C-alpha cells in the first residue's frame, strides 16, 4: 500500500484524530441535536399544515352544507317545516333572513351547546315570487377524540420516518468511523496470520489507530524475537559443533590407530577437555533459559550489608587462590532489597567470570561498591583491565555478543545478567571504569517497611 493510499485509508484530520470516546460522544451529540432540530422543525411544520388543512377542510364542508341547504330551500319553495326535517337529519343548524335582515327562520341549539358550533359561510337563495333570502348554516365542532386520534396517527407516521432517517445516518457514520476500521484491522491481522504480510502503521490518533500501531509494534517485536531465536540456535549450534568435531576426531583416532600410552592419554585428555567445553556451553544456555522463568523464582528481603557479606563469603577465598583481589565497599548497610539470592549470585558470578576472561590485566583487581541513589540501591562493579571501547558498551548485554575473536565463549553471560536485573525490577548498564577497565552499574529498588 502506498503512502497516499494509507493517508486516505486512515485519515486523521480535524476532530477525527481525537480519542474514540470523544468521537463517539460527539457523534451521539450531533445525532441528538440533528434529531431534535429535525423533529422540532418537522413537528412545527406538521402542526401548521395540519391546522391549516383541518381549517380549510371544515370550511369547505361548511360551505358545501350551506350550498346544499340553500338549494333545498329553493327546491321546497321556502317550506321551513321541510327545512327543519332536512337540518335535523344532517345535524345542521340554520338561520334564514330576508334582504332586509328580518329573521324568517331559526334552528339553533339551546344553552352552552351553541358555543360549540363551527360557523360556515352564508348562501343566498331565491324563493318563489322573487324573494331572496340569506341562509347561514352552522355545523357541530369536530370532536376532541377524533381530532386527537387523527393527529396521533399522522404524527406517528411522520416521527417513525424521521427516526428511521436519523438512525440510518448515525448507523452509516458509526460504520465509517468505527466498524469499518475495525473490520480492516481484523483483515490485516488475518493476512499477517495466514500470509505473513507485515501490518502498516496508522495515522489515526484515536483508540483504533493506537490499536493498529500496537499490533504493528507487536509484529515487529515478534519478528525481532524470532530473529534472535534463530541467531541463538545458530550460535549454539556453531559453538557445539567445533568441540564436537574435535571429540569425534580424537575418538576415531583412539579406535583405529595404534597409539603409544602417552599419545592415548593425550587424546583422552583432549576429549575430556572438549567434553567439559560442551558442558559449559549447555550449562550457560540452561542458565539463560532458567532466568527467563523468573515468575517462579522466590524473592526474599535482605539488607545490603547481609547481601554483601554473602558475596564476600562466596567469592573472596576462591578469587584469592586465583591471585585476584576482590574488595567490597558497602555504603548503605541498612538499606533493604528484595531479591533471589541464587540469581543475584549468578549475576555477580558472571561479571567476575567476564572480568577474569577478558580483562587482560597483569594483576587483576575487582571492586564492588554499594550505595544509595534516590530510591535505588546501586551496585558499581569494575575491574582494572583493558575495558571495552565506548562504541561497544551498549552491545555487550545483547545475547550472543562477544569480543572473543576465536569465539571460545557463547556470549550469553552478560545477557543473563541483564535478564536477572530485569526480573528484579532493576536496570543494568556499562561504562568505562575509573581505572580504565569496565564498570557495570546495576540498580535495584529500595524497600521501605
N, C-alpha and C positions, 0 to 999 in steps of 0.2 A: 504493500500500500504506500502511495506517495505521501509526501508531507501535506500537499494541498488536500488530498482526499481525507487524510487524518484530521486536518483542521475543520473540514466540512462535517466530518462524521462526529467529532467531539468538540463542537464549537463551544467556547466558554466566554461569551461576551455578555456585558450588561449583567442583569440580575440572574442570568442563567449560571453564572460562575459562583453563586452563593451556595451555602450549605443546602443539602437536600431538604432538611426540615423547614428551613426558611422558604425554600422554593415551594414546598407543599403548602405551607401556611399561606403564602402569597396567592397561590392558585386557588385555595379554598376561599380566601377573602375576595378575590376577583370574581369567583363564581357566585359568591353570595351577593356582592354588590351588583353584578350583572343581572342575576336573577331578581333581586329586589327592584332594580331600576326597570327592567323589562316588565315585571309583574305589576308594579305601580302604574307605569305608563300604559300598559295594555288594559289594566283594570279600569283606570280612569277613562280611557278612551271607550272602553266597552260600556261603562255606565252611561257616558254621554250618548253614545249611539243607541243604547237600549232605551234610555229615557225618551230620546227624540223619536225613535221608531215606534215606541209604545204610544206616545202622544199622537203622532201622525196617524197611526192605525186607529186609535179611538176616535179621532176627529173625522177620519174618513168613514168609519162605521156610523158615527152620529149624523154626518151629512147625508149618508145613504138612507138612514132611517127617516130623516126629515123629508127627503125627496119622496120616499115611499108613502109617508103619512100624507103629504100634500097631494100626491097622485090619488090616494084612496079617497081623500076628502072631495076632490074634484069628481071622482067617479061616482061617489054616492050622492052627489048633488047637495052637499052640506048637511048630510044626516049625521048629527052629532051622537045620536044613540048608537048608530052603527060604528062610528069612530071610537066610542067608548069600548065596545067589544074588541075592536081591532087593536087598540092600545093595550088592553088587558092581556090579550093573547101574546103580544110582543114585549110585555113587561116594559112599556114605554110610558112616558108622561108628557102631557102636551098642553099648551096654551094657544088659543086662537084669538086674534084681534083683527078688527076691520081696519080699513085705511085710516080711520080717524083715531085709532088706538083704543076703541071701545072693546072691552072684554066680551067675547062671544062664547068661549068655552074654556074650561079649565079642568085638568085632571092632574093633581099633584098629591104626593103622599103627605100624610099628616105628621106633625111632631118633628123629632130630630132626623127622621128618615129623609126629609127634604134636603138636609145639609150634605147628604152623601150621594147626591146626583151629579152627573157629569154633563154639563150643558153642551148642546150641539148648535150648529148654525141654524139660521131661520130659513124658511122656504115660503115663497109666495105662491098662493093657489087661487085659481079663478073659479068662482061658483056660478050658479045659474043667475040669470038676469044681469050678468056682467059685474057682479060684485067680486072684489078682490080682497083676500084676507092674507094675513101673515101668520104662519104656523111656526111655533117654537117647540122643539122636541128635546126632551131630556131622557137619558138612559141611566141605569144604575152604574155606580162606580165599579171598577174591577175589584174583585175580592182579594183580600190580602194574601191568603194562602195560594191563590192562583198566580199572583204576581211573584211571590217568593219562590214558588216551585219553578216557574219559568226562568227566573233569574239564576237560581242554583243550577239548573240543568245546563244552561248556556255557559255559566262561569266555570262549571266543572269541565266541560269540553275544552274551553279555552285554556284554563290553567294546566290541564293534563298535557295539551300540546306544547305549551310553553316550557313545562318542566322536562318533557322529553327532549326538547331542543337544547335546553341548558345542560342537561345530563349528557347529551351527545357531545356537546362542545367540550365539557370538562373531561369526559372519557377520552376524547381524542388528544387533548392536551396532556393528560396523565400518561397516555400510552407513548406519546412522542418524547416527553420529558423524563419518564421513569422506566416504564416497562420495556420500551424499545432498546435503551442502552443496556438494561439487564439481560435481555434476550441476546444482544450482540456479545456481551461478556460471556454468557453461557456458551455460545458458539465458539468464541475464542478459546475457552477452556477445553472444549471438546476437540478442537483442531490440535491444540497442544498435546492432549492426551492421546489422540489417535494418530496424528501425523508428525508430531514434534515441532509444529510451527511456533516459533517464539512470539509471544504477545507483544504488541507495541504499547507504549505509554500513552496515557490520555491527557488532553489539555484541560479537561474539566476540573474544577476545584471543589466540587461537592463530594458527597459520600460515594457516589457511583464512580466518579473519576478517581478518588482515592483508592477504592476497591480495585479498579483496573490497574492502577500503578502498583498497589501492594501485590497483586498477582504477578505483574511483570517483575517486580523485585524478588518475589519468592522463586520464580522460574530462574532468575539469574543466580540466586543463592544455591538452588538445587544443582544447576549446571556447574557452578564452581565446586560444590562438594563432590559431584560425580567426577569432575576432572581431578580433584585432589585424591579421590579414592583410586582412580586409575593410576595416578602418579605414584601413590603409596604402594600399590600392588606391584607396579613395575620396578620400583626401587627395592622393595623387599626381595622380589624375585632376583634382581641383579646381585644384591648383597649375599643371598644364599647360594646363588649359582657359582660364584667364584670359589669359596672354600669347598663347596660340594664337589666341584670338578677336581680340586686337589685331592680330596679324600678318595674319590673314585680312582684317580691315577695312582696314588700310593697303594691302594688296596689291590689294584691289578698287578702291580709290581711284586707285592708281597705274595700273591698267589702264584705267579707264573715264573718268577726269576729265582735263581739260586743266589741267595744273599748271604753275606757274612753276618755273624751275630751283631756286629757293630752297626752295619748298614740296616739290618732289620729293625734294630732298636731305634735308629734314627727315623726310619719311615713310620714306625709306630708312634713315636713322639710327635711327628708331624701330623699324623692322622688325629691324634688326641688334641693337639693344638687347634686344628681346623674344626674339630667337633665342638670344642669349647667356644670357638668363634660363632659357630652356628647357634649354639645355645644362647649366647649373649644377644644375638640378633632376635631370636624368638622371644627371649625374656623382655627385651626392650619393647618389642611390638606388643607383647601382652600388657606391659605397663601402660603403653599408650592407649590401648583399648580399655584397660581397667579404670583409668582416670575418667573416661567417658561415662562410666557407670556411677556417677557421683551422687545420684539421688539416694543410693542405698548406703553411702558411707556415713558412719556415725560421727557426729560433731560433738566436741566436748569443750567446756570452758576451762581456760587455764590462764595464769598470769604470764606476762612476758618473761619475768625472772625464771619461772619454772620451765618455760619453753627453752630459754637459752641454756639452762643447766642441763636439760636433757640432750640438747645438741652437743654440748661440750663433752658429756659422758659418752655420747655415741661416736664422735669422730676424733676427739683430741688425741687419744693414745694411738689410734691407728695411723693418723697423719704424722704423729711424732716419730713412729717407727719408720715411716717413709721419708723422713727428713723434710717434712713440710710443716711450717709454722702456722698455727691456726689460732687466731685471737678473736675473742667475742667481747664486745663492749655493750652493756645494757644500760641505757639512759632513762628508761621508763619502766622500772621493775614491777610497779604495782598496777600498771595498765593490764586489762584483760582482753583476750581474744577468744573467739570460738573457732576451732579448727579440728581437723582429723590428723592426729599425730603421724600415722603411718604415711599419709600423703605428703605432709609437710617434711617428714624425714626424707622422703624420696625427692622432694623439691630441692632441698639443700644438698642431698647426695648427688643429684645430677649436676648442680652448679659446681660442687667440689670436683667431681669427675671431669667436667668440661674444662676447668682450670688446669687440672693436672695434665690433661691430654694435649691442650692447645696453648698453654701459657708460654712454654719455651723459655722459662727463666732458669738462671743458674741455681739460685736458692729460692724456691717458691715460698711466698708468704700469702696467706689467705686471711682476710679480715671480715668480720661481721659486726655491724653497728645497728642497734635497735633504738629508735627514738619515736616520739610522738609529734605528728604534724597535723594540727587541727583535730579532726575526729578520726584520724588514721594512725595506726602503728606502722611505721616504715622500717623495713629491713634493707640495709645497704650492705651488699656483699661485693668485694672487689679483690683483685689479685695484683701482683707486681709483674705480670707477664707482658707479652708484646701487644696485647689488646687487639681490637678489631677496627678496621678502617671505618670512619664515620659514615660513609655511604652504605655500609653493610649492616649497621646497627639495627635497622628496622626489619631485617630479613632473618636474623639468627633464630627467632622464635617460630618461624614457619616450619611446618612438617617437612622432613627430608632435606632441609637445607644444612649444608656442612661446608666448612672451609678446608676440609681434608682433601687434597688433590688426588690421593690414591683411593679415596672412598673406602677407608677401612672402618668407618662408622656409618650407621644408618641415618643419622641426622634427626633423631626423634627426641633426644634428651631435653633440649630447651623447649621444644614444643610441648612435651609433657609438663614442664614447669609452668608454661602459660595456661594449660588446661587446669592444672591444680589450683592456681590462683583464681582463675575464673570460677571454678567450682566453689571457692570460699568467698566469693563476692568481692575479691580484691583485684588488683592490677599489677602488672609487671612490665618493666621496660629496661632498656640498656643504654649506657652512655660510657664515655671514656672515663676511666678511673683517675684518682688524684696522683697515682704513681705510674700512670701510663698504661696500666692494664685495663681489663674490662670491669665495669661496675654495673651490677644488676640492682635495680631499685624495685622492691616489691612492697605492697601496702595491703593491710587488712583493716577492716572497720574495728574501731574501739567498741567495747561492750560496757554499758553502764547499768548497774543493777541497783 
